[in-house]
């Protein structure tokens, strides 16, 4: 530990940072990608590259279709389109679990199903479950990482000797580990509030998983009581008697919209379809405000009479604000890009922290004959560079696999996920085999994969940047442009690292900045 | 108008952090070539810097209301300050005109 408070905090920061660093990087990286989850969905699922600018939609025409799709015992829902998620879909419990059927928002004609899990179904669950569903293991690990991030933030401030004097300081002309520490310090200090609030809100969103006892003690009926009290949910049981046909959903939507002051609906859900006690829930869109509002209206399914209007209590409103600012599903493009930039800054923070651990111990470990630095270096290459490569391999695999492809019993979306994890594992092997030189290889590879992804997108869908832009498919054009920017950053980084390595080899001691390390 | 306001929020926060950086001896030396930032000037630079950041908050709230406005401002602070850090490190001459203006006022 250490003799003084600051020294013991230094010990805590160093070693907890090393232990959870890679986990934090995986969470930060996927979280950053999730800022543009819907855009990734559009890019990876070309059938959903529709253009919707908020035209009014009549959904009554879908009533029969939805009733036909869904077995009558389970509720089904119509999820209304937004400009970011332009396909309207009907969600229902089918034979193979939860299923969705997509429709064009303007013609209400069926659209080919989305074949990839893409952003909302792969990266988003990865961000909070790591796709480790057994015993909620992934959720517990991300919770641990979230708490550790808060510990790291606070201990980092305590051990920073000159926060204000060094506030704007990034020295490029000194030793590489000095630049790494400066980068770590500035990104950490300047982004402190964001990292802390994101970790805090992330942990609170999943608090009922981490502290189930609180829910059991405080709410009658345990978890269902908690949901009922917190979200003020209305329900009534099925009567098992045939009822009158479903009334006009559009009329119910209009009633709710007027009461919300013009806010658009996001979801219309029908319970006990066909039963005499059937009812309809209409929820507002979560695009208009920071808070993720869930204050639905409940209507009688046949008459359209209002059965119940939910009011969310103040404490739950605070929780919904925290949830909303974390999920970032609102429509605010400036804020979305600012979140993306801050997410990348967080990735730089984590990588520079790990690299500083390595660089500041390299000589001592080499002199003592220890293997620690080599091991951590390989781990860092695989856990950070490898994460980026796995993401890019995921994109490329998505554009290479033919529609309906299966392999060894895996559906197309599973094949993409296998490619992701295979690329990740291989990156670790590569990191241990090549150590420091692995960074250069992986930067070149990342640049190549970025460009390949852009080319494949143009070749397989015809939506090259200019075409997508003129067609109004800004999500696709934007993703291609970010990939090209990534290719540029990776090329510059690779070139500079290579240059520096050659310089060091030929004993010409030259230094180059390491910016864009995580790109 | 909307677009102009968001550019103004970014610009004014950037300016605020640039002024705060100039009030520090290290960056004053770097940009003005003098060892110390004169105490009176440092004080005014700090006041002007914080005032710029506060003005940024007002503009953000004006544009987006309390919910989005406060988030836009808080996130802009990080991005603008990191932009100042990068400017000071890789393109310090971009801030030299600002430094010259401040230096002239010091005399």
Interface residues (C-beta under 8 A of the other chain):
Chain A: X165 X167 X168 X169 X170 X171 X172 X186 X187 X190 X191 X193 X194 X289 X290 X291 X321 X325 X330 X332 X334 X335 X338 X339 X341 X342 X345 X513 X515
Chain B: X6 X17 X20 X21 X24 X26 X27 X64 X67 X68 X71 X72 X74 X75 X76 X77 X78 X79 X81 X82 X84 X85 X86 X88 X89 X90
